[in-house]
């Protein structure tokens, strides 16, 4: 009994500082899942967060009691002066918290790696949630972001993506990397869906997508598909759309505006077909949630999306408006196909994106680095040896 008490007394709680500039949408959801599922007796969670337009008013509800928050004034756009001030503020937060490990979520938060020389022995994990060099549709922008990511990757840190394709993208930076799939709480979604009344018969089938109305989500393509099917189907955008889209939307498209997560799931569960048009993702949380709700998925084959949607198995993929419209027609005309895609999508989520695996992998990722303070340096050495084997830059 004395020995057991001594062992308990010797258990240490490790401080983890999560840095998140993109504090909204899927990134916020992914971060809150890590904080919520890791053992609070093992990890004390601190979160450095920045306010954004899409940050929900009740965001603290996403996190468990005991999470400690530190406001960090950092903007999305690149501004050397403001970014230098933000980096200094982040250094002050690091000195205040004295973390055992730092985990940066989203591209802009990756600047914390610049602090590595000032905090030797503190391992840093960087999770891009879609690399910044995928964000620009202009060639010069892609090269500028790629150069910035390449430079930051030279600092001691480990890249852990949220999907296989995100980890593979790190190869263009000359880095080795890992991935841990985002988690989808299929049990919670099943409980929500079970409380809903049966879907009432409709005059037209309903096609929906959930997301922020940013260029990344490609709302232009979504509306293009809606116009092609204007006489056949109704469309629903679950979330916020900027004014320029609202003014030009087709007559068969409705917009819900910003909703809480449970309301989003309720809306997703009511659609007949889930359409996802994003150009790139880390891995799309809303697609996983649609699959967990057993909705058939039709999607643009953007990076990250193809980690969830396997053509003809868990959904249908098409790269233009005509192809997406025809895929939607096919699913609608073949009820058995809709049921098969819905069930196989659900099976994939519960097999590859379930909570127990997610929790174990992140726990191991944190503890292995905390207990091996030179892990980042070893990772950097390995990365430099792998440069010759890296893919050519895009």
Order of alpha helices (4+ residues) and beta strands (2+ residues): alpha-beta-alpha-beta-beta-alpha-beta-beta-alpha-beta-alpha-beta-alpha-beta-alpha-beta-alpha-beta-alpha-beta-alpha-beta-alpha-beta-alpha-alpha-alpha-alpha
